[in-house]
Amino acid sequence: MNYEFYMKKCIELAGLSEGYVSPNPLVGCVITDDDGNIVAQGRHEKFGEAHAEQNAIKQAGDKARGATLFVNLEPCNHQGKTPPCSEMIIKAGIKKVVIGALDENKIAKGGIEVLKNAGIEVVSGVMEKECRKLNEIFFFSLHNKRPFIAIKTATTLDGKIAAQDNSSKWITSDASRAEVQRLRNKYDAVLTTSKTVKIDNPSLTCRMDGGRNPIRVVIDRNNELGNEYKVFNNDGTRVIKYSGEINEMMPFLYDNGIKSLLVEAGGTFCGALVAAGFADKIYHFIAPKILGNDKSISWVSGLNVKNINEAVNFKIIDIVRFAPDLMLELEPQL
């Protein structure tokens, strides 16, 4: 049996729930018979609702007995909003479980041992790298006790986010801006600064069909913003004002239930994040335009590197075209 084929199906299913299960991980599940036919599949669709294994087992019914279950993350062994998946698998009569990555949450892990003790054959580590990548935000926040922070920036070819008169709409294309809406749906919260609010007056909502509005975080150190700005409009999500320092902000946001953060701010704040080592990912949209003026605004103006040997290094992990623009996805070069 081609384990990777079915694990890819699990990853694809899990990805359909992006933005809707946090702080839980993305999980997909496939159940097959002895001949490799898929008899059921499921995913964790929304936080607080049934887990992927539970949905797949329910769909399989009697066909679950003697079947093989594939799942991209170790079945939970915890009674929370839903029963332990490990127990449901045992009761369903599954004979083999194939797992992608182990669950490192000390509350939920331990499913493998329970399954083995019940006489179920367990295979783990199938496409582990891909399965961990799918849930990089979950694993990161779990271990670091702070939000996973991504910076979204849109620049010209010469790295500018605005002209010298602060005009910036629109640097990138409709296709690029549509991708930004998907990112807003993905992350728990989106952050900007009072300066950006005053210049652009953004709403920071998600305008993707079926999308979920993120929590909005506004850095307002001098308490200078009134409620007339769009970001403070009531759309059913929280708005958090913050006036402290960057280092203190991390535990503050984490304690407020924010496990992932998309930053859409100006060069001063983004540069400060990079300098402090808080840029865990960068989505860098590049439009085929040139401003070419030294007074135009850089996306990392707050990063003051004087020697090339002091440069902050990133690695490109993906390049996507949103015609006519390019989007570079980058991670720190450790």
SEMAR-641544 format. One record per residue (C-alpha): y, z, x. Coordinates in steps of 0.02 Angstrom, whole numbers, padded with zeros to 5 digits, always signed. Example, Ala and Ser with C-alpha at 12.3 -4.5 7.8 and 13.67 -1.06 7.14 Angstrom:
# SEMAR-641544
-00225+00390+00615 -00053+00357+00684 
END
This chain:
# SEMAR-641544
+00000+00000+00000 +00172-00047+00066 +00261+00121+00062 +00428+00048+00117 +00433-00074-00030 +00426+00069-00155 +00543+00180-00054 +00673+00042-00057 +00656+00043-00246 +00688+00230-00246 +00844+00208-00139 +00909+00070-00253 +00880+00176-00408 +00964+00327-00329 +01118+00225-00283 +01151+00184-00465 +01205+00365-00491 +01336+00364-00354 +01482+00474-00406 +01394+00562-00549 +01274+00690-00473 +01379+00786-00347 +01352+00917-00281 +01170+00866-00302 +01094+00728-00194 +01059+00550-00250 +00874+00535-00295 +00766+00395-00362 +00581+00399-00404 +00444+00269-00432 +00266+00300-00495 +00125+00176-00460 -00057+00157-00508 -00200+00127-00385 -00165-00059-00383 +00018-00033-00335 +00088-00077-00505 +00246+00018-00550 +00208+00115-00709 +00370+00215-00717 +00534+00245-00628 +00679+00365-00645 +00835+00432-00561 +00944+00585-00567 +01079+00513-00678 +01206+00652-00695 +01234+00827-00627 +01150+00956-00737 +01030+00832-00814 +00846+00795-00776 +00797+00755-00598 +00725+00586-00547 +00545+00646-00540 +00558+00723-00713 +00626+00562-00789 +00492+00457-00705 +00349+00573-00758 +00412+00575-00937 +00416+00386-00939 +00242+00373-00863 +00159+00488-00989 -00030+00488-00969 -00016+00355-00833 +00049+00489-00713 -00125+00566-00698 -00204+00506-00536 -00049+00405-00489 +00059+00398-00332 +00239+00459-00342 +00373+00395-00222 +00538+00487-00202 +00677+00473-00072 +00702+00663-00058 +00576+00805-00056 +00544+00867-00234 +00640+01027-00269 +00552+01194-00279 +00692+01284-00371 +00726+01338-00549 +00906+01294-00582 +00981+01191-00723 +00811+01104-00728 +00632+01162-00690 +00557+01139-00515 +00502+00958-00489 +00356+01016-00383 +00281+01106-00533 +00305+00957-00648 +00218+00843-00524 +00068+00960-00516 +00057+00976-00705 +00068+00787-00726 -00088+00762-00619 -00006+00657-00482 -00130+00636-00339 -00014+00577-00198 +00172+00600-00161 +00266+00492-00036 +00432+00563+00023 +00578+00489+00118 +00680+00637+00185 +00655+00824+00179 +00771+00931+00072 +00865+01047+00191 +00943+01152+00054 +00865+01324+00081 +00871+01357-00107 +00777+01200-00158 +00664+01157-00010 +00480+01199+00002 +00413+01072-00121 +00296+00993+00007 +00202+01155+00039 +00182+01187-00147 +00113+01012-00176 -00008+01023-00029 -00070+01193-00086 -00108+01114-00255 -00219+00985-00170 -00097+00839-00181 -00092+00719-00035 +00084+00712+00039 +00158+00579+00153 +00334+00610+00219 +00461+00524+00332 +00450+00351+00252 +00616+00262+00286 +00686+00432+00331 +00841+00361+00417 +00889+00257+00266 +00855+00401+00147 +00963+00520+00247 +01102+00390+00256 +01100+00375+00067 +01138+00561+00055 +01248+00580+00209 +01381+00672+00109 +01254+00795+00038 +01178+00835+00208 +01347+00845+00296 +01428+00967+00175 +01268+01070+00168 +01268+01098+00357 +01455+01103+00393 +01516+01202+00242 +01666+01087+00224 +01699+00923+00134 +01642+00758+00208 +01809+00671+00239 +01837+00483+00230 +02002+00397+00263 +02043+00239+00166 +02177+00132+00244 +02239-00044+00213 +02333-00130+00353 +02397-00296+00415 +02318-00379+00566 +02439-00283+00677 +02388-00116+00603 +02535-00083+00488 +02523+00001+00318 +02701-00039+00264 +02854-00138+00315 +03005-00050+00390 +03079-00032+00215 +02920+00062+00160 +02862-00081+00048 +02672-00094+00046 +02617-00168-00122 +02509-00261-00102 +02443-00280+00075 +02265-00317+00021 +02182-00425-00111 +02121-00388-00287 +01942-00384-00219 +01987-00251-00089 +02077-00145-00218 +01925-00155-00333 +01819-00084-00192 +01942+00060-00175 +01910+00102-00357 +01723+00113-00318 +01763+00232-00175 +01868+00341-00289 +01719+00352-00406 +01604+00398-00262 +01703+00543-00188 +01730+00712-00271 +01916+00711-00236 +02055+00598-00174 +02197+00668-00068 +02373+00612-00033 +02538+00688+00026 +02705+00722-00056 +02783+00583+00048 +02661+00454-00019 +02684+00518-00196 +02873+00498-00183 +02863+00323-00107 +02719+00245-00206 +02701+00360-00359 +02511+00330-00367 +02403+00392-00510 +02247+00407-00398 +02133+00380-00546 +01976+00273-00547 +02001+00109-00639 +01823+00048-00616 +01729+00012-00778 +01630+00169-00818 +01709+00257-00670 +01741+00442-00651 +01914+00506-00606 +01911+00611-00448 +01995+00779-00425 +02169+00746-00354 +02231+00846-00206 +02415+00836-00157 +02483+00907+00006 +02653+00976-00044 +02706+01099+00091 +02884+01119+00030 +02841+01121-00156 +02957+00973-00183 +02859+00876-00315 +02892+00892-00500 +02775+00846-00642 +02862+00679-00672 +02749+00592-00547 +02594+00498-00608 +02474+00599-00502 +02508+00750-00613 +02468+00660-00776 +02329+00747-00873 +02176+00635-00868 +02045+00770-00888 +02025+00808-00703 +02099+00944-00594 +02253+00923-00486 +02262+01040-00336 +02423+01068-00240 +02401+01127-00062 +02536+01188+00057 +02437+01258+00205 +02376+01187+00369 +02235+01062+00394 +02111+01184+00471 +02135+01307+00328 +02119+01167+00200 +01935+01134+00236 +01861+01299+00174 +01990+01303+00033 +01930+01135-00036 +01746+01176-00007 +01765+01339-00104 +01847+01238-00244 +01688+01135-00264 +01745+00984-00165 +01603+00920-00055 +01679+00749-00016 +01858+00692+00002 +01938+00520+00008 +02107+00522+00095 +02237+00395+00041 +02391+00451+00136 +02520+00394+00262 +02508+00377+00450 +02569+00551+00494 +02435+00642+00395 +02295+00519+00436 +02338+00530+00620 +02334+00719+00612 +02162+00713+00530 +02094+00599+00666 +02171+00709+00802 +02091+00864+00726 +01919+00782+00717 +01914+00778+00528 +01888+00591+00503 +01701+00580+00465 +01716+00401+00403 +01852+00269+00396 +01862+00126+00272 +01984+00009+00358 +02038-00139+00252 +02123-00276+00353 +02228-00412+00271 +02265-00576+00363 +02452-00536+00372 +02569-00492+00514 +02728-00388+00505 +02762-00383+00691 +02905-00259+00688 +02904-00102+00795 +02986-00008+00651 +02843-00053+00533 +02729+00094+00494 +02560+00122+00578 +02415+00202+00485 +02393+00332+00624 +02572+00367+00674 +02529+00552+00682 +02407+00522+00825 +02501+00525+00990 +02387+00458+01127 +02477+00421+01290 +02331+00368+01399 +02192+00245+01358 +02064+00369+01423 +02118+00489+01285 +02084+00364+01146 +01983+00425+00997 +01829+00315+00988 +01743+00255+00829 +01593+00143+00802 +01586+00003+00673 +01435+00028+00561 +01473-00110+00435 +01589-00257+00406 +01612-00320+00228 +01720-00465+00170 +01829-00443+00016 +01909-00614+00028 +02027-00645+00109 +02017-00470+00184 +01890-00380+00292 +01835-00201+00273 +01772-00107+00426 +01668+00048+00395 +01679+00162+00545 +01609+00329+00603 +01658+00438+00752 +01580+00389+00917 +01494+00550+00965 
END
